[in-house]
Amino acid sequence: MTGPTTGPATGPTTGPTTGPVSGAGTGAATRRVVLPDAEATRGLGRALAAVLRAGDLVVLTGGLGAGKTTLTQGIGAGLGVRGAVVSPTFTIARVQPALPGPDGRRGPSLVHVDAYRIGSLDEIDALDLDASLKESVTVVEWGSGWVEGLAQDRLEVAIERPRGGAGAAPAADRDPDDEDGAAGVRTATLRPVGARWAGVPLPGEPVDEDDGRRGGVGDDGADGGADGAAPVAG
């Protein structure tokens, strides 16, 4: 299976506008962020963790090796969860509880799902994700077209990467332990959907919907442009 093909491709999918575009039903703009390397991708994850709360659904799209798990590692670090965040491909879903903070309080657990091998909505239902949704931050890789029905509000994050050429890292500079080592600069498009995200500060620069669609990338990994995106510090 090559992942779901229904639902939005990475990047915004609604009609063009003449200014920054709001997420559905909100005043929250679609935003784009430049990710120069894997640590910057993790840094974006940590920045997102600072605004995520229990009940949030994050839907990740992007080709193989685009950086979805790397981004989730940053989210897990920012949430302070127990254990290393790794791809849950063969277990489909992992639940990682939050460790107690200095004050003894715990944040939400991380539910990390990989829908790459999902073949039907019945398989999504069998995961019973809605049972833990209210108490956890749920991050779904390859989730576009499968999990939107779990919540009216969600954050869609589409990551695109270069396919070799000037944006790819030289072989000598690649990290063999990093899923993203085969290429260099990525861009992430953040599309908030629903009233939950109204007024929530997200990293990056606002982009108009038409520009986001032209520069976007689907889960097949086809690349788009990275112009106009704002870098995120690791």
N, C-alpha and C positions, 0 to 999 in steps of 0.2 A: 504493500500500500504506500502511496506517496503523499499521504496527508489529505485532509479535506480540501475540496475545491469550491465548495459553496461559501456563501457569506462574503464579507468584504475582503479584498486583497489588502496587503499592507498599504497604509496611507489612507487618507480620507476617500470616501466613495460617493458622497452626495454631490449635488450640482454645483457649478462654479459660482463664485461670488466675487465681489470687487474689493473685499477687505478681509481682515481676520475672520475666520469662520468659527462659529460656536458649535460645541457639542450639542447633540440632540436635546432640545428642551432646556438648555442652559446658556449662560453667557460665557462659558469657558471656551477659550480658543484652542484649536488644533495647534500644536507646537512642534518644532523640529530642533533636534540637537545633534551636533557633530560629536562623534566618538572616535578619537584618534587611535585608541588602542583598547586592549581588554580591560586595563585598570580604569579607564574612563567609562567603559560600559558598566563596570561594577560601581563606579562612583555615581552614575545615573541611578542605578538600583538603590543605593543608599539614600540619594536625594528623594526618590519616590517613597521609600520606607518612612521618611520623616512626615509624609502627609497621608500615608495609608493608615487605615484603622480597621478594626474588626467589622466584617461584613462586606469588605471591598472585593471586587472581582477584577483581576487584571488579565487581559487576553493578549497573548504574544503571538506575533506572526513574523515570518522571515524564513529564508531558505536554510538548508542544512549548513551548520557552522556559522550562521549569521550572528550568534551571540545571545540567544534566548536564555540558555542556562547560565551564561556569564552574568547577564542582567539579573537573573533570579538569585544568583549568589550574592550580589550587592543588596538586593531586597532582604535576603535572609540575614546578612550581616547587620543591616540597619535595624531590623526587627529584634536582633539578638536571639536568634533561635539556636537550638541545640543541634550539634552535628554539622558536617559538611553538606552543602547543597550540591547534589550531583544530578545528572539527568535521570529522571525516573522512568525511562523508556520501557524497561522490562517489568517494572512493577506498576506502571501506569500512574500511580499516585503515591505520594509520600506525605506524611504529616510530621512536621517538625515543631515541637512545642517551644515556646519562648523560655529562655532562662530568666531567673529573677534578676532584676536590676539592683543597683546599689541600695535602693530604698526597700528592696524586698518585693516590689511589685513586678508582675509579669505583663507583658504585652500580648497581643494576639499570636496564636500559632500560625505557621505557614503551611498551607496545603499546596503542594507543588504537583501539578498534573501534566503529563505528556500525552496529548491526544493523537500523536502521529500514527499509532496503530489502531485507533478507533475506527470502526467501520459502520456504526449506526448510532442513532440517538438512543436506542435501547441500551447500548453499552455505556453511554454517558449516564443514563438513568441508574444503571446497575452500580455505578460508583457512589451513588447516594451523596453527591457533593452538597446538595441543598441542606443536608442534615448538619453539616459543620460550617456552612457559609456564614451564619450570623456571628460565630465566635472566632472566625479565622480570617486571615488574608488569603485568598485563593488565587493562585497564579497558574494559568493554563497555557502551556506551549502548544502550538499548532491548534489553538482553540477556535479560530475563526470559523463560523458556520456550525459549530457544535454546542457552544455553551452560552450563547447570548440569552437563551431562555431562562437561565438561572437567576438573573437579576435585571431589573430595569436600568440600573446604574452600573457602569463599568468603565474601566480605563483600557483602551485599545492601544497597544504599543507595537508598531511595525518597525522592524530593523532591516536595513538593506546594507549589503556589503559589496565591494568591488569584485569583479570576476577576473582577477589578474590585472596586469597593466600597471599604470602609475600609482594606483592606490594600494597595491598589494605590498606586504612586507617582504623584504629580501629573505631568502631561506635562512641565512645566517642569523637573522634577527628574530626568527620565529620561536615561540615557546612551545616545545613539544608536548607539554602537559595542558596546553590551552586549546579548547575547541575552536578558538577564533584565530589561531596562529597563522593560518594560511592566507590571511588578507589583512590589510591595514585599516584605513579609515572606514567607519560605518556612519550611517545617519539613522537616527531613531525619530519616528513620527509618533507623537502622543496625541491621541484623540479621546477626550473625555466625553462620555455619553451619560446623560441623566442629570437630574437636579442635584445629586450628591456633590458634583464637581463644580457647581457654581461658586465662584469666589475662591476656589482652592488654587494657591500659587503652584504652578508647574514649571519645571526647568525649560529652557529653550526660548526660541523666538516664534511669535505667531506667524503662521503661513496661511495663505488663502487656499481654499479647497481645491481650486483648479490646479494651482502650482503643486500642492501635495499629491494630487492624483497623477500628474505628469511625472513627478519624481519618485513615485512610490514603487514598491516591489511586491510581487506576490510570493506565496510560499514556494514557488518553483525556483526562487533565488535570482530571477532576472533583476539586473541592477538598474538604478535610476540615478538622477543627479543628486549632488550633495550641496549645491550652492544655497547660500542663505541660511544655513543651519548654525546654531549657536553651540560652541564647545562647552563641555561640562568638565570640571576639574575632577580628577580621581580622588 
